[in-house]
Structures are given as structure tokens and as C-alpha cells.
Amino acid sequence: MQTLAPEISLQDWLRSRRSVRRFDGRAVSRELVDRILETATYAPNAHNRQPWRFVVLESDEAKTKLASAMSDDFREALHSEGHSQEEIETQIARSRARITEAPLGVLLCADLSVMDTYSDEKRQQGEHAMAMQSVALAGGQLLLAAHAEGLGGVWMCAPLFVPEIVQQALDLDESWQPQGLVLLGYPATQPAARERLPIEKVTRFL
């Protein structure tokens, strides 16, 4: 595990995390994966129900199965948006390669079966949103835990658009609703920081 250099503050270290999409190919050990996932489970969550579920994609077969399953729907979506066939195939190939070439993928799911059930639709929607927020918090903590171990990662939202397809491709329980896919590995390069909006534009003090 990496340790902070004395001259680096925790705030600066947190700001040093980047979205990494290219990896050097080294395998990520199971011990390291377990440690990262355990840290992710310490994220805040609604009612302490811990609705996050992790599907770790280690094998080439699993990553290829997921990429192939999502590609068909992605192709139809791009076609309906009016993209040329060349543009469609280029985007499909890039998306597939991003998943299949990553050493590791972690599919983040929300298990709604552990959440409360209400007859009131508005309250039920709120409960569903809380489960999604809890999973997102675990995903953010997972990315920071990976960063602490010298790994890079990137969050992909694609599974959120085709949850049923992902469930079927990976033979998941119906209550495990896919929310996002985190790709992990040792960075091939360290991306430059992207400009952030100043807090004055995104904050109100009342």
C-alpha cells in the first residue's frame, strides 16, 4: 500500500486521483482486490443496509461476454442517433477494447431486496434513489482505495442503460441491478488533471 509523502497533504492526495483508461497489462492480485473491496464497504449508506454488490470480472471470458452483450444495444442506439456505420463501428470497437483490455472490471450493483418497501410510489422512488446513492458512494471509495494501492481506475456508466442485458449476460440475480462498471489496473500513463469548475460556480452559502 502506498503511503503519503510527508510533504503531501491528504487534500492534495485526494485531488491527485485521475480517471485512468489505459493500463500496462500487469495482473491485479486477488489479495489486493479483496483489500480494495473491503475498504469500499466502509462507505456511508442508507439505513446501513449496505446494498452494494460487486461482480469482479477477472477472466477474459467474462469481460468479453459483458462487452459483447452491451455492444448490440449500443450499436442500435448509435444508429438511431444518425451516426455513420464507420463511426458506429469505431465507437463499438473502442468501448469493447476498453473493457476487454483492462486487467480487471468491477461491476457495481444495487441490491434492492435489502431496502424498505412502500406502497407510496414517491417514497419507493426515494428508497430506490438512496440505494443508488449508496452504491455510488461505495464506487467512489473503491476508486480511492485503488488509488491508495497504486492502481488506476475509471467509472463506466454503460451498464446502467442496459441492466437486463447485463444481468442476463453475467447470470445475475434479478435483485442485483447494475449501476456502473469500474475498470482497474496499473496505469500505463498518468493522465493530466482536468480543469474543475470553481466552487463559486457550484456552491451557495445561505
C-alpha positions as CSV (number, residue, x, y, z in Angstrom):
1,M,0.0,0.0,0.0
2,Q,1.2,3.5,-0.8
3,T,1.9,6.0,2.0
4,L,1.6,9.7,1.7
5,A,4.9,11.5,1.4
6,P,5.4,14.0,4.4
7,E,5.1,17.0,2.0
8,I,1.8,15.8,0.5
9,S,-1.4,16.7,2.4
10,L,-4.4,14.4,2.3
11,Q,-6.3,17.0,0.4
12,D,-3.7,17.1,-2.3
13,W,-3.6,13.4,-2.4
14,L,-7.3,13.1,-2.9
15,R,-7.1,15.6,-5.7
16,S,-4.4,13.6,-7.4
17,R,-6.8,10.7,-8.4
18,R,-7.4,10.5,-12.1
19,S,-9.7,8.6,-14.4
20,V,-7.3,6.0,-16.0
21,R,-8.4,4.2,-19.2
22,R,-5.1,2.7,-20.3
23,F,-3.3,0.0,-18.3
24,D,0.1,-1.6,-18.5
25,G,-1.2,-5.1,-18.5
26,R,0.0,-6.3,-15.1
27,A,-2.4,-8.6,-13.3
28,V,-4.0,-7.4,-10.1
29,S,-3.7,-9.9,-7.3
30,R,-6.8,-11.3,-5.5
31,E,-5.4,-10.2,-2.2
32,L,-5.3,-6.6,-3.5
33,V,-8.8,-6.8,-4.9
34,D,-10.2,-8.1,-1.6
35,R,-8.5,-5.2,0.3
36,I,-9.9,-2.6,-2.1
37,L,-13.4,-4.1,-2.0
38,E,-13.4,-4.3,1.8
39,T,-12.4,-0.6,2.0
40,A,-15.3,0.2,-0.4
41,T,-17.7,-1.4,2.0
42,Y,-16.9,1.3,4.6
43,A,-18.7,3.9,2.5
44,P,-21.8,5.7,4.0
45,N,-25.1,4.1,3.1
46,A,-28.8,4.4,3.7
47,H,-30.1,2.6,6.8
48,N,-26.8,0.8,7.0
49,R,-28.4,-1.8,4.6
50,Q,-25.1,-1.9,2.6
51,P,-27.0,-2.5,-0.7
52,W,-23.8,-2.6,-2.9
53,R,-22.9,-5.8,-4.6
54,F,-19.7,-6.4,-6.5
55,V,-19.2,-8.6,-9.6
56,V,-15.5,-9.0,-10.2
57,L,-14.6,-9.7,-13.8
58,E,-11.2,-11.3,-13.9
59,S,-11.4,-13.7,-16.8
60,D,-11.1,-12.8,-20.5
61,E,-14.3,-14.8,-21.0
62,A,-16.4,-12.7,-18.5
63,K,-15.1,-9.4,-19.8
64,T,-15.7,-10.4,-23.4
65,K,-19.2,-11.7,-22.6
66,L,-20.2,-8.4,-21.0
67,A,-18.7,-6.3,-23.7
68,S,-20.4,-8.3,-26.5
69,A,-23.8,-8.2,-24.7
70,M,-23.7,-4.4,-24.4
71,S,-22.3,-3.8,-27.9
72,D,-25.6,-4.8,-29.6
73,D,-27.7,-2.3,-27.7
74,F,-25.0,0.4,-28.1
75,R,-25.0,-0.2,-31.9
76,E,-28.7,0.3,-32.1
77,A,-28.6,3.5,-30.0
78,L,-25.8,5.0,-32.2
79,H,-27.7,4.0,-35.3
80,S,-30.9,5.7,-34.1
81,E,-28.8,8.9,-33.4
82,G,-27.8,9.0,-37.0
83,H,-24.2,8.1,-36.8
84,S,-22.5,6.7,-39.9
85,Q,-21.6,3.0,-39.9
86,E,-18.0,3.8,-39.7
87,E,-18.5,6.0,-36.7
88,I,-20.6,3.3,-35.0
89,E,-18.1,0.5,-35.5
90,T,-15.3,2.8,-34.3
91,Q,-17.1,3.6,-31.1
92,I,-18.1,0.0,-30.6
93,A,-14.6,-1.2,-31.0
94,R,-13.2,1.4,-28.6
95,S,-15.8,0.5,-26.0
96,R,-15.2,-3.2,-26.3
97,A,-11.4,-2.8,-26.1
98,R,-11.6,-0.6,-23.1
99,I,-13.4,-3.4,-21.2
100,T,-11.6,-6.5,-22.6
101,E,-8.1,-5.0,-22.3
102,A,-8.5,-3.8,-18.7
103,P,-6.9,-6.3,-16.2
104,L,-9.9,-6.2,-14.0
105,G,-13.5,-5.0,-14.0
106,V,-15.8,-4.5,-11.0
107,L,-19.5,-4.3,-11.8
108,L,-21.3,-2.3,-9.2
109,C,-24.9,-3.4,-8.5
110,A,-27.6,-2.2,-6.1
111,D,-29.5,-5.0,-4.3
112,L,-33.0,-3.5,-3.8
113,S,-34.1,-6.6,-1.9
114,V,-32.5,-5.2,1.3
115,M,-34.2,-1.9,1.1
116,D,-37.5,-0.9,2.6
117,T,-40.7,-1.3,0.6
118,Y,-43.5,1.3,0.5
119,S,-46.9,1.3,-1.1
120,D,-46.5,5.1,-1.7
121,E,-44.8,5.4,-5.1
122,K,-43.0,8.7,-4.1
123,R,-41.4,7.1,-1.0
124,Q,-40.5,4.0,-3.0
125,Q,-38.7,6.1,-5.6
126,G,-36.8,7.8,-2.8
127,E,-35.8,4.4,-1.4
128,H,-34.5,3.4,-4.8
129,A,-32.6,6.6,-5.1
130,M,-31.0,6.0,-1.7
131,A,-29.8,2.6,-2.8
132,M,-28.2,4.0,-5.9
133,Q,-26.6,6.8,-3.9
134,S,-25.1,4.2,-1.5
135,V,-23.7,2.2,-4.4
136,A,-22.2,5.3,-5.9
137,L,-20.5,6.2,-2.6
138,A,-19.1,2.7,-2.4
139,G,-17.8,3.1,-6.0
140,G,-16.1,6.4,-5.2
141,Q,-14.5,4.9,-2.1
142,L,-13.4,1.9,-4.3
143,L,-11.7,4.2,-6.7
144,L,-9.8,6.0,-3.9
145,A,-8.9,2.7,-2.3
146,A,-7.4,1.6,-5.7
147,H,-5.6,4.9,-5.9
148,A,-4.1,4.2,-2.5
149,E,-2.7,0.9,-3.8
150,G,-1.1,2.5,-6.9
151,L,-3.8,1.4,-9.2
152,G,-5.7,3.5,-11.7
153,G,-9.4,3.2,-12.5
154,V,-12.3,4.6,-14.5
155,W,-16.0,4.5,-13.9
156,M,-18.2,3.5,-16.9
157,C,-21.9,4.2,-16.8
158,A,-22.8,1.9,-19.8
159,P,-24.3,-1.0,-17.6
160,L,-26.9,1.5,-16.2
161,F,-28.5,1.8,-19.6
162,V,-28.9,-1.9,-20.2
163,P,-29.4,-3.5,-16.8
164,E,-31.4,-6.5,-18.0
165,I,-28.8,-7.3,-20.7
166,V,-26.0,-7.2,-18.2
167,Q,-27.9,-9.3,-15.7
168,Q,-28.6,-12.0,-18.4
169,A,-25.0,-11.9,-19.7
170,L,-23.5,-12.5,-16.3
171,D,-26.3,-14.6,-14.9
172,L,-27.0,-12.2,-12.0
173,D,-29.9,-12.4,-9.6
174,E,-32.8,-10.1,-10.6
175,S,-32.4,-8.0,-7.4
176,W,-28.8,-7.1,-8.4
177,Q,-29.3,-4.0,-10.5
178,P,-26.2,-2.9,-12.4
179,Q,-25.2,0.7,-11.8
180,G,-21.7,1.1,-13.2
181,L,-18.5,-0.7,-14.2
182,V,-15.2,0.3,-12.7
183,L,-12.1,-0.8,-14.7
184,L,-8.9,-1.2,-12.7
185,G,-5.3,-1.8,-13.4
186,Y,-1.8,-0.4,-13.1
187,P,-1.7,2.8,-15.2
188,A,0.2,2.8,-18.4
189,T,0.3,6.6,-18.2
190,Q,-0.8,9.2,-15.6
191,P,-3.5,11.5,-17.2
192,A,-3.2,15.2,-16.7
193,A,-5.6,16.9,-14.3
194,R,-8.8,18.3,-16.0
195,E,-9.9,21.7,-15.1
196,R,-12.6,21.9,-12.4
197,L,-15.3,24.5,-12.0
198,P,-14.5,27.0,-9.3
199,I,-16.5,26.4,-6.1
200,E,-18.1,29.8,-6.6
201,K,-20.0,28.4,-9.6
202,V,-21.2,25.3,-7.9
203,T,-21.9,26.4,-4.3
204,R,-24.4,28.5,-2.5
205,F,-23.8,29.7,1.1
206,L,-27.0,30.5,2.9
